[in-house]
Amino acid sequence: MRALAIVDGEHYAPVVRDALAGLPYEVVAAVLIGGTEKLRGGEEYGVPLAEDVESAIARYSPAIVVDLSDEPVLGPVERLALASRVLALGVTYAGADFRFDPPVFEPFALPSLAVVGTGKRVGKTAVTGHVARLLAVDRRVVVVAMGRGGPPEPEIITVPPTVDALVALSRGGRHAASDHLETAALVGVETVGARRCGGGLAGAVFASNVQEAARVAERLAPELVVFDGSGAALPPVASDRTVVVVGGHQSPDVAAGYLNAFRLLRADLVVLTMAEAGSGWEHTRDAVRSALPPEVDLVATVLRPRPIADVRGRSVAYFCTAPASAHATLATELASGHGADVVHVSGNLADRAALHDELGGIEADVYLVELKAAAVDVVAEHALARGAEVVLAANDVVSVAGEPDLDGKLLQMARI
């Protein structure tokens, strides 16, 4: 196996040279990454020295980058940043006690676009829905969605499921808020559901049936397939374009650091969600921007609830996964934009114990729910037992004032 070595000047050159000779690889070049303490000038390492990692990979085509460096030249932050750059070029990165392999993406023949996230609850599914709704105006779009509660065999949804249908699925033991069901119900495009288990630091999954779902989508003969990631896990299928979704509430160090830097290096467009005024999202935006190639656009957005049925003049309890700091804004949007009399906003869809505790004290004509987590098996069941109506809520993705036009960027990117 051809290898590129990472070395530093904090090691005595003969020590490095002997270590290189003992590696179980064909070391074709090395990159001196920094450090001067042990350098006297004219050091020889037994292999050519390259200018930088990217040019060395392009010239020598190694299968693995072996890191023989150490503190203080490369600490944990710097190593993960370097790992991200190496993985983005499809090369394994390894050191004395670690190894990162690039996720494997199965080839896919049709025009395709992936929507992936830098974590869970960043609004990725809302962005997937926005993308599918926009692009389905003038072409046939199929969404392949993988989730931690997806079906054991790829499942085609051609008719948007109703609340009653979702409740029936839940009573039959299914996870009725799986992403493919959500997208089908709220967007109205055909979806193919898949499952995955486990997620690596770089987004690979331990087990999934996404590749099989991709082949099912191919047989539907769409003009475009949108692959919806799951949390920070990447669909293991190669796509022509990638949209990376970052939560404005995420720590800048998390959103742009660790191996999220690898995700950002795969991006053709970044959508930053939850850019609420006064939340400090600008710090996250600045960190992400610094990790991106200059040609990749970033659009800051907010998510705004949109009931898929009329709730005007009715008392509404809204259930979502948004943090408490956003609840007043969401209530105002439902009141001013949709005429709802908002009597309660809950962000506890992912906290079943808290959800059960608060439901007993709510009186509303309409229980408005994001299709997440316990929306069906807890909230919908409770509402129906009380004779109240259950209405599903989509999330519109709206560019922040002064930001680039999101739809224009998506349409431009989707010319595949």
Residue pairs with C-beta under 8 A, 6 or more apart in sequence:
1 24
1 25
1 26
1 63
1 64
2 25
2 26
2 28
2 60
2 61
2 62
2 63
2 64
3 23
3 25
3 26
3 27
3 28
3 62
3 63
3 64
3 65
3 66
4 27
4 28
4 29
4 30
4 31
4 50
4 53
4 56
4 57
4 60
4 62
4 64
4 65
4 66
4 91
5 20
5 23
5 27
5 29
5 30
5 31
5 45
5 47
5 65
5 66
5 67
5 68
6 30
6 31
6 33
6 53
6 65
6 66
6 67
6 68
6 69
6 74
6 82
7 16
7 20
7 30
7 31
7 32
7 33
7 45
7 68
7 69
8 32
8 33
8 34
8 35
8 68
8 69
8 70
8 73
8 74
9 32
9 34
9 35
9 36
9 37
9 38
9 39
9 73
10 35
10 37
10 38
10 69
10 70
10 72
10 73
11 35
11 38
11 68
11 69
11 70
12 38
13 38
13 39
13 43
13 44
13 45
16 45
16 68
17 44
17 45
17 46
19 68
20 27
20 30
20 45
20 46
20 47
20 68
21 46
23 66
25 64
25 66
27 46
27 47
27 66
28 47
28 48
28 60
28 62
29 47
29 48
29 49
29 50
29 56
29 59
29 60
29 62
30 45
30 47
30 48
30 49
30 50
31 49
31 50
31 51
31 52
31 53
31 56
32 49
33 69
33 73
33 74
33 82
34 73
34 74
35 69
35 72
35 73
50 56
50 59
50 60
53 65
53 82
53 85
53 86
54 85
54 89
56 62
57 65
57 86
57 89
57 91
62 91
63 91
63 92
64 91
64 92
64 93
64 94
65 86
65 91
65 92
65 93
65 94
66 94
66 95
67 74
67 79
67 82
67 93
67 94
67 95
67 96
68 95
74 82
77 257
79 95
80 257
80 258
80 259
80 261
81 257
81 261
82 93
83 93
83 100
83 259
83 262
84 259
84 260
84 261
84 262
84 264
84 265
85 261
85 265
86 92
86 93
86 100
87 93
87 100
87 101
87 102
87 103
87 202
87 259
87 262
88 102
88 262
88 265
88 266
90 102
91 102
92 99
92 100
92 101
92 102
93 99
93 100
94 100
100 201
100 202
100 259
101 202
101 204
102 202
103 200
103 202
103 203
103 204
103 234
103 236
104 204
104 236
105 234
105 236
105 237
105 238
105 239
106 211
106 214
106 236
106 237
106 238
107 238
108 214
108 218
108 225
108 237
108 238
108 239
109 218
110 217
110 218
110 222
110 224
110 225
111 223
111 224
111 225
111 240
111 416
112 224
112 225
112 226
112 227
112 237
112 238
112 239
112 240
112 241
112 416
113 131
113 135
113 224
113 225
113 226
113 227
113 239
113 240
113 241
113 242
113 243
113 413
113 414
113 416
114 226
114 227
114 228
114 229
114 234
114 235
114 237
114 239
114 241
114 242
114 243
115 124
115 127
115 128
115 131
115 226
115 227
115 228
115 229
115 242
115 243
115 245
116 124
116 203
116 229
116 232
116 233
116 234
116 235
116 242
116 243
116 244
116 245
116 263
116 266
117 123
117 124
117 229
117 231
117 232
117 244
117 245
117 246
117 247
118 232
118 244
118 245
118 246
118 247
118 250
118 254
118 255
118 260
118 263
118 264
119 231
119 232
119 247
119 250
119 254
119 255
119 260
120 231
120 232
121 247
121 321
121 350
122 245
122 246
122 247
122 250
122 273
122 274
123 245
123 247
123 271
123 273
123 274
123 303
123 395
123 397
124 228
124 229
124 231
124 245
125 145
125 179
125 182
125 183
125 228
126 273
126 303
126 394
126 395
126 396
126 397
127 243
127 245
127 271
127 273
127 397
128 143
128 145
128 179
128 183
128 226
128 228
129 182
129 183
129 186
129 187
129 394
129 395
130 396
130 397
130 406
130 410
131 226
131 243
131 410
131 414
132 141
132 143
132 183
132 187
132 189
132 226
133 187
133 188
133 189
134 407
134 410
134 411
135 141
135 224
135 226
135 410
135 411
135 414
136 187
136 188
136 189
139 222
139 223
139 224
140 221
140 222
140 223
140 224
141 189
141 190
141 222
141 223
141 224
141 225
141 226
142 189
142 190
142 191
142 192
142 217
142 220
142 222
142 224
142 225
142 226
143 180
143 183
143 184
143 187
143 189
143 190
143 191
143 192
143 225
143 226
143 227
143 228
144 180
144 191
144 192
144 194
144 210
144 213
144 214
144 217
144 225
144 226
144 227
144 228
144 235
144 237
145 178
145 179
145 180
145 183
145 191
145 192
145 193
145 194
145 228
145 230
146 179
146 193
146 194
146 195
146 196
146 205
146 208
146 210
146 213
146 228
146 229
146 230
146 233
146 235
147 175
147 178
147 179
147 180
147 193
147 194
147 195
147 196
147 230
148 195
148 196
148 197
148 230
148 231
149 175
149 177
149 178
149 195
150 175
150 178
150 179
150 180
150 193
150 194
150 195
150 196
150 209
151 174
151 178
151 193
151 194
151 195
152 195
152 209
153 209
153 212
154 192
154 193
154 194
154 209
154 212
154 213
154 216
155 180
155 192
155 193
156 190
156 191
156 192
156 216
156 220
157 180
157 181
157 184
157 190
157 191
157 192
157 193
158 190
159 184
160 184
160 185
160 186
160 188
161 169
161 181
161 184
161 185
162 185
163 376
163 380
163 390
163 391
163 392
166 176
166 177
166 181
166 185
166 371
166 376
166 380
167 176
167 376
167 380
167 381
167 384
169 176
169 181
169 376
170 176
170 376
170 377
170 380
170 381
176 376
176 377
177 371
177 372
177 373
177 374
177 375
177 376
178 193
179 193
179 228
179 230
180 191
180 192
180 193
180 194
180 228
181 191
181 193
181 371
182 371
182 372
183 189
183 191
183 228
184 190
184 191
185 308
185 371
185 392
186 308
186 371
186 392
186 394
187 394
190 220
190 222
192 213
192 216
192 217
192 220
193 213
194 208
194 209
194 210
194 212
194 213
195 208
195 209
196 205
196 206
196 207
196 208
196 210
196 230
196 233
197 205
197 206
197 207
197 208
198 205
198 206
198 207
199 205
199 206
199 230
199 231
199 232
199 233
200 206
200 233
201 258
201 259
202 234
202 259
202 262
203 229
203 232
203 233
203 234
203 259
203 262
203 263
204 233
204 234
204 236
205 230
205 233
205 234
205 236
208 236
210 227
210 235
210 236
210 237
211 236
211 237
214 225
214 227
214 237
217 225
218 225
224 414
224 416
227 235
227 237
227 239
228 235
229 235
232 260
232 263
234 263
240 416
241 268
241 269
241 413
241 414
241 416
242 266
242 267
242 268
242 269
243 267
243 268
243 269
243 270
243 271
243 410
243 413
244 263
244 264
244 266
244 267
244 269
244 270
244 271
245 270
245 271
245 272
245 273
246 255
246 270
246 271
246 272
246 273
246 284
246 288
247 255
247 272
247 273
247 274
247 284
248 272
248 273
248 274
248 275
248 276
248 279
248 281
248 284
248 285
248 300
249 274
249 279
249 281
249 284
249 323
250 284
251 284
252 283
252 284
252 286
252 287
252 288
253 287
254 260
255 284
255 287
255 288
256 264
256 284
256 287
256 288
256 290
256 291
257 287
257 291
261 291
264 270
264 288
264 291
264 292
265 291
265 292
265 293
267 292
267 296
268 296
268 413
269 296
269 297
269 298
269 299
269 409
269 410
269 413
270 288
270 292
270 296
270 297
270 298
270 299
271 298
271 299
271 301
271 397
271 406
272 281
272 284
272 285
272 288
272 298
272 299
272 300
272 301
273 301
273 302
273 303
273 397
274 281
274 302
274 303
274 326
275 281
275 285
275 300
275 301
275 302
275 400
276 302
276 325
276 326
276 329
279 325
281 300
285 298
285 300
288 298
289 298
292 298
297 404
297 409
299 399
299 403
299 404
299 405
299 406
299 409
300 399
300 400
300 403
301 397
301 398
301 399
301 400
301 403
301 406
302 397
302 398
302 400
303 322
303 395
303 396
303 397
303 398
304 330
304 333
304 337
304 395
304 396
304 398
305 318
305 320
305 330
305 333
305 334
305 368
305 370
305 393
305 394
305 395
305 396
306 337
306 338
306 393
306 394
306 395
306 396
307 316
307 334
307 338
307 340
307 368
307 391
307 392
307 393
308 391
308 392
308 393
308 394
309 391
309 392
311 334
311 338
311 339
311 340
311 366
311 368
311 391
312 338
312 339
312 340
313 339
313 341
314 340
314 341
314 365
314 366
315 341
315 343
315 363
315 364
315 365
315 366
316 334
316 340
316 341
316 342
316 343
316 364
316 365
316 366
316 367
316 368
317 342
317 343
317 344
317 345
317 346
317 362
317 364
317 366
317 367
317 368
318 330
318 331
318 334
318 340
318 342
318 344
318 345
318 346
318 368
318 369
318 393
319 346
319 348
319 349
319 355
319 367
319 368
319 369
319 370
319 375
319 379
320 330
320 345
320 346
320 347
320 349
320 369
320 370
320 372
320 393
321 347
321 349
321 350
321 370
321 372
321 373
322 330
322 347
323 347
324 347
326 347
327 345
327 347
328 345
330 345
331 342
331 345
334 340
334 342
334 368
335 341
335 342
340 366
340 368
343 362
343 363
343 364
344 358
344 362
344 364
346 355
346 358
348 354
348 355
348 358
349 355
349 369
349 370
349 372
349 373
349 374
349 375
349 379
350 372
350 373
350 374
352 373
352 374
352 378
355 374
355 378
355 379
356 378
359 378
359 379
359 382
364 388
365 388
365 389
366 388
366 389
366 390
366 391
367 379
367 380
367 382
367 383
367 388
367 389
367 390
367 391
368 391
368 392
368 393
369 375
369 379
369 380
369 390
369 391
369 392
369 393
370 392
370 393
370 395
371 392
379 390
380 390
383 389
383 390
384 390
397 406
399 405
399 406
